[in-house]
Amino acid sequence: MTAAGWLQLLVLIALLGISTPLLGRYMARVFGGTTAPGDRVVFLPVERLVYRLCRVDPDSEQRWSVYGISLLAFSLVSVLFLYALLRLQGHLPFNPDGQKGLGSALSFNTAVSFVTNTNWQNYSGESTMSHLAQMAGLAVQNFMSAAVGLAVAVALIRGLVRRRSATIGNFWVDITRSVTRVLLPMSIVFTLVLVSQGAAQNFHATRPVTTIEGGTQSIPGGPLASQEAIKELGTNGGGFYNANSAHPFENPNPFTNLLEVWALLAIPFALTFTFGVMAKDAKQGWTVLVAMFALWLIPAVAAMAFETGGNKKLTTLGADQHVTATQPGGNMEGKESRFGPAASGLFAASTTGTSTGAVNASHDSFTPLGGSVPLVNIMLGEVSPGGVGSGLYGMLIFALLSVFIAGLMVGRTPEFLGKKIQAAEMKLVVLYILFVPVMVLSFAGISVVLRTALGSLGNADAHGLTEMTYAFTSAGNNNGSAFAGLAGNTQWFNTTLGLAMLVGRFLLIVPALAIAGSLARKQPAPASAGTFPTNGPLFAGLLASVVVVVVGLTYFPVVALGPVVEHLVGKF
């Protein structure tokens, strides 16, 4: 890897080192019931108005079941509203290019995709969506889906730290504070930064322009920068343009590229500090942070190294992949020249380590081992560091599994933050871990023997299997990125991928909330000499190892038959 690649990685780590504790402590004050900056002047008046209009009592709290019902009802209404908006967009205003309404299957897939924080796109954004659909539909759900993830994470933290409590908070208060105090202020600032660097932000229709060569090109306009900001900060990923973050209007230069990688990692990493502060044990937060950081850093370095190392097959054919004054070297297929292979590998590992799904290069054009990194990252369940909220509650679920395994090894009842982890919690943990792999592998297995599904593949053999597996893994784990070779806008894929997104979102949220309710009712036991410590390097190593082992046992066969075989055969 080049010196420039190492420098980008080090600068990114430095930015995260600054933002993680600051943002984490701020969110702990927002959700922990204490005062936070801006309360009296800005946030409280706005929130009081929201509560009054929605008839919400901010002082009342909910049991986990009521919290979950509120979340599911809110999400159902969101899906129905977005579905209707997409179907009717041809008859609605703010449609300067006259985009028609979407078909029923594509509308279902897209509505579910954005409400579940997946943002899988079976369409080309600039040629399909009106400005109204982009703003009132997709961008709004970018905020709300991220807010739902934050709410669940905070609810699980409350369940872990409260004593003999029947409630875990108020869903309506949590999503309101998530939007008004965290997501919206950060998005406004980041939007202004993107606009200052050349990202588009207007209401223009598509305009013909004359190129340098004298030809004519159609340039679509729209409110890009504002959607790009929440797309990254909310770990959403749906691009305004089909080229996503590889498009210069969404990601103008290497500076914005680095900031976008930081943006999609900032809140997931910061939530570990929020956990430590709310648990009144900073070491607990540090332990989860170290495990997450290791699971992110190792794949990121690997992806950067694989892509800067290039493809040996191309070298034998006469292609020069060395770094020179005129080229960045490495595997440049499917990559933007203004970013190069190192920045593309870093972006790919980070966007799939979270539930973002934004891309600045074609993952389908990565080297076989380079392309395996985003695939395996998604298979981890996106806890490295995961999506906004979903990364933390996913890692805490794995922490419960880790203490259970540790308890079996030493012959003691497992405990986490003083709460005994018993059969009821472990049954929910097992459901949480199994739902997505069962659904992903089942749908992928059916698709590889279904003739109509195979017709959507752009490649055969091992690479085609990787494309198929990547699609369902991305949908099931609410990532949204894809290998470009799969044509997903069919009845089969729109329906099955939509179902995968629903399972990957809500059949994980319900067990997580049930665990929060179960633990909240328990009285913590004081630590003793036999208590397994969960706030040190030993547990951080155990936690990361459990994640890797569980994922390895689940997905190794399909990874071996896909990218590993492709690399060994050397066909691509």
GIHU-V379190 format. One record per residue. N is the residue number from 1. PHI is phi in whole degrees, 0 to 359 (999 if undefined). D_CENTER is the distance of its C-alpha to the mean C-alpha in Angstrom with 2 decimals. Layout:
n->[N;N]
phi->[PHI;PHI]
d_center->[D_CENTER;D_CENTER]
//
This chain:
n->[1;2;3;4;5;6;7;8;9;10;11;12;13;14;15;16;17;18;19;20;21;22;23;24;25;26;27;28;29;30;31;32;33;34;35;36;37;38;39;40;41;42;43;44;45;46;47;48;49;50;51;52;53;54;55;56;57;58;59;60;61;62;63;64;65;66;67;68;69;70;71;72;73;74;75;76;77;78;79;80;81;82;83;84;85;86;87;88;89;90;91;92;93;94;95;96;97;98;99;100;101;102;103;104;105;106;107;108;109;110;111;112;113;114;115;116;117;118;119;120;121;122;123;124;125;126;127;128;129;130;131;132;133;134;135;136;137;138;139;140;141;142;143;144;145;146;147;148;149;150;151;152;153;154;155;156;157;158;159;160;161;162;163;164;165;166;167;168;169;170;171;172;173;174;175;176;177;178;179;180;181;182;183;184;185;186;187;188;189;190;191;192;193;194;195;196;197;198;199;200;201;202;203;204;205;206;207;208;209;210;211;212;213;214;215;216;217;218;219;220;221;222;223;224;225;226;227;228;229;230;231;232;233;234;235;236;237;238;239;240;241;242;243;244;245;246;247;248;249;250;251;252;253;254;255;256;257;258;259;260;261;262;263;264;265;266;267;268;269;270;271;272;273;274;275;276;277;278;279;280;281;282;283;284;285;286;287;288;289;290;291;292;293;294;295;296;297;298;299;300;301;302;303;304;305;306;307;308;309;310;311;312;313;314;315;316;317;318;319;320;321;322;323;324;325;326;327;328;329;330;331;332;333;334;335;336;337;338;339;340;341;342;343;344;345;346;347;348;349;350;351;352;353;354;355;356;357;358;359;360;361;362;363;364;365;366;367;368;369;370;371;372;373;374;375;376;377;378;379;380;381;382;383;384;385;386;387;388;389;390;391;392;393;394;395;396;397;398;399;400;401;402;403;404;405;406;407;408;409;410;411;412;413;414;415;416;417;418;419;420;421;422;423;424;425;426;427;428;429;430;431;432;433;434;435;436;437;438;439;440;441;442;443;444;445;446;447;448;449;450;451;452;453;454;455;456;457;458;459;460;461;462;463;464;465;466;467;468;469;470;471;472;473;474;475;476;477;478;479;480;481;482;483;484;485;486;487;488;489;490;491;492;493;494;495;496;497;498;499;500;501;502;503;504;505;506;507;508;509;510;511;512;513;514;515;516;517;518;519;520;521;522;523;524;525;526;527;528;529;530;531;532;533;534;535;536;537;538;539;540;541;542;543;544;545;546;547;548;549;550;551;552;553;554;555;556;557;558;559;560;561;562;563;564;565;566;567;568;569;570;571;572]
phi->[999;282;297;297;295;297;296;301;295;293;296;298;298;296;298;293;297;280;282;301;291;295;291;297;293;297;294;297;287;295;261;267;88;258;285;227;304;87;302;291;274;249;283;299;300;295;293;299;296;298;296;294;293;266;56;253;268;293;269;270;240;237;293;298;292;291;302;293;297;300;297;293;295;299;291;297;299;296;297;295;296;292;301;296;298;290;292;256;300;294;254;251;287;54;226;297;265;66;293;274;293;279;292;297;293;290;296;299;299;290;298;297;301;281;288;270;68;271;62;292;234;265;207;263;304;289;252;236;260;282;298;295;297;295;276;281;256;289;295;299;290;301;289;288;293;293;295;297;299;300;299;294;299;293;297;292;299;300;299;285;259;280;244;45;251;271;237;232;117;236;303;293;290;295;287;296;293;300;284;288;256;241;289;293;299;295;292;299;297;292;299;298;295;297;298;296;263;113;292;284;206;202;241;289;278;295;237;280;229;265;280;299;283;96;276;243;226;268;248;283;252;146;282;278;301;294;284;297;297;286;302;275;296;267;47;266;110;290;274;295;255;297;284;58;283;274;281;295;283;266;216;293;205;301;294;293;299;295;294;292;296;300;298;283;262;300;290;303;292;296;297;294;291;302;300;298;291;291;277;57;209;301;295;297;294;298;298;295;299;298;297;298;297;295;291;273;293;298;297;297;296;297;297;297;292;298;282;286;289;81;248;298;298;289;297;293;271;103;283;268;249;279;285;226;290;247;211;282;78;74;275;263;296;75;238;280;293;282;251;84;290;293;295;291;296;295;296;298;294;284;287;266;287;257;260;279;84;293;224;246;202;276;297;293;262;292;298;307;285;297;288;288;296;298;296;293;304;294;297;297;88;55;245;232;263;88;280;298;84;296;295;291;291;294;291;293;296;295;296;296;296;295;290;294;297;297;296;296;290;256;74;232;294;293;225;222;55;84;268;288;265;245;301;300;291;291;298;292;298;298;299;302;284;270;306;291;302;299;291;298;291;292;295;294;296;295;294;285;245;265;299;294;288;297;294;273;283;269;220;254;60;296;293;295;297;298;301;294;296;301;300;287;293;297;291;294;261;56;269;106;284;209;278;294;286;263;272;268;276;232;302;296;286;300;282;290;293;298;297;298;295;296;297;294;265;273;280;258;295;298;299;297;291;296;297;300;294;294;288;298;283;271;265;298;264;295;293;233;296;266;288;285;290;244;228;213;301;299;288;300;294;297;298;297;294;297;301;295;294;299;293;298;295;279;248;305;302;287;291;296;280;261;296;293;298;300;293;292;288;71;280;250]
d_center->[26.44;28.00;28.70;26.60;23.54;24.26;24.86;21.50;19.81;22.26;21.84;18.06;18.78;21.49;19.39;16.93;20.13;21.43;18.57;17.31;20.59;21.42;18.30;18.11;21.76;21.48;18.87;21.16;23.98;22.17;21.33;24.21;27.02;28.50;29.10;26.65;27.46;28.23;28.92;32.49;32.41;29.09;26.77;29.26;31.26;28.27;26.96;30.49;30.78;27.59;28.85;32.29;31.18;28.99;31.63;29.38;31.14;28.92;31.20;30.81;28.33;27.14;27.33;24.17;25.36;25.97;22.67;20.99;23.35;22.62;18.86;19.60;22.29;20.24;17.55;20.48;22.16;19.08;18.87;22.65;22.81;20.28;22.00;25.34;24.34;23.24;26.40;28.65;27.30;30.42;32.61;30.74;31.21;29.21;29.31;31.32;30.76;31.71;28.63;29.45;27.69;25.30;26.53;25.87;23.64;21.44;21.37;20.34;17.51;16.24;16.80;15.01;12.06;11.62;12.71;10.24;7.17;7.18;9.33;11.21;14.44;17.77;19.65;20.46;19.43;22.57;24.96;23.61;22.39;24.79;24.17;24.39;21.76;19.38;20.23;21.22;18.88;15.60;15.39;16.51;13.85;11.19;12.98;13.79;10.68;9.16;12.71;12.88;10.15;12.19;15.30;14.72;14.00;17.15;19.07;18.58;19.73;22.71;23.51;23.73;25.88;28.11;31.52;32.99;30.95;30.68;27.87;24.33;24.18;24.02;20.97;22.34;22.96;19.57;17.65;20.45;20.22;16.45;17.08;20.49;20.27;16.81;14.72;17.81;19.82;17.19;16.45;20.23;20.85;18.19;19.51;22.99;22.09;20.67;23.77;26.02;24.78;25.42;22.41;23.94;24.24;26.98;28.12;29.94;30.54;30.43;33.22;35.31;35.89;38.21;36.72;38.47;39.98;41.45;39.30;37.41;33.66;31.79;29.25;27.04;26.37;24.29;22.20;19.66;19.13;18.30;15.57;14.26;14.13;12.05;9.82;8.89;9.73;7.82;4.40;5.94;7.52;10.81;13.67;17.02;18.70;18.49;18.27;15.05;14.83;17.83;19.98;22.20;21.97;18.21;18.36;22.09;22.71;21.75;21.69;19.05;17.05;17.17;16.35;13.24;11.99;13.17;11.57;7.91;9.21;11.81;10.89;9.12;12.26;14.55;13.98;15.87;18.77;18.56;18.98;21.89;23.61;23.44;24.65;27.40;26.78;25.03;25.29;23.00;20.20;21.22;21.23;17.63;16.74;18.90;17.41;13.81;15.33;17.35;14.65;12.85;16.21;18.06;15.82;15.47;19.26;19.82;17.97;19.87;23.06;22.89;22.41;25.00;27.30;27.41;28.71;32.15;33.08;32.99;35.15;37.79;37.87;38.74;35.49;35.39;32.06;33.49;32.49;35.18;35.95;34.93;31.84;28.85;29.58;27.40;25.65;25.42;25.02;22.24;21.54;22.52;25.66;24.65;21.74;23.14;21.89;20.96;18.64;17.15;16.64;15.08;12.63;11.86;11.46;9.24;6.82;6.85;7.23;3.83;1.19;3.44;6.38;8.95;11.92;15.18;17.02;17.63;16.15;19.09;21.47;20.37;22.95;22.78;21.68;19.39;17.68;17.52;15.26;12.03;13.32;14.04;10.83;9.07;12.24;11.92;9.81;6.89;9.18;9.79;8.88;5.75;3.80;6.85;9.41;8.01;8.00;11.52;12.91;11.88;13.65;16.47;17.04;17.45;19.72;21.87;22.20;23.16;25.86;27.13;27.61;29.23;31.44;32.62;33.56;35.69;36.96;35.71;33.77;30.23;29.25;26.23;27.07;30.44;29.27;30.59;28.08;30.15;30.19;28.58;25.41;25.31;25.66;22.57;20.69;21.93;20.86;17.29;17.26;19.24;17.98;15.14;17.23;20.27;18.76;17.07;20.28;22.55;21.26;21.06;24.53;25.97;24.67;26.29;29.63;29.38;31.26;29.58;26.10;27.43;28.77;25.28;24.78;25.58;26.59;28.49;28.85;26.22;24.03;24.09;23.03;20.03;19.11;19.59;17.77;14.74;14.64;14.83;12.56;9.75;10.81;11.51;8.31;6.54;5.11;8.06;9.65;13.20;16.46;18.78;21.65;20.64;22.07;20.01;21.91;24.32;25.27;24.17;20.67;19.97;21.14;19.85;16.31;16.39;17.76;15.17;12.39;14.75;15.48;11.99;11.36;14.87;16.69;14.50;14.72;18.49;19.31;17.33;19.43;22.49;22.16;21.93;25.07;26.89;26.40;27.27;30.64;31.56;33.75;32.58;35.10;36.35;35.41;38.22;39.25;37.65;34.20;31.48;29.85;26.09;25.93;26.87;26.18;27.45;24.89;22.02;23.31;23.74;20.24;18.67;21.36;20.78;17.12;18.43;21.49;19.94;17.53;20.49;22.88;20.69;19.65;22.24;24.63;22.37;21.09;24.78;25.86;23.29;22.42;25.00;27.80;26.88;27.22;30.47;32.01;31.13;31.22;28.39]
//
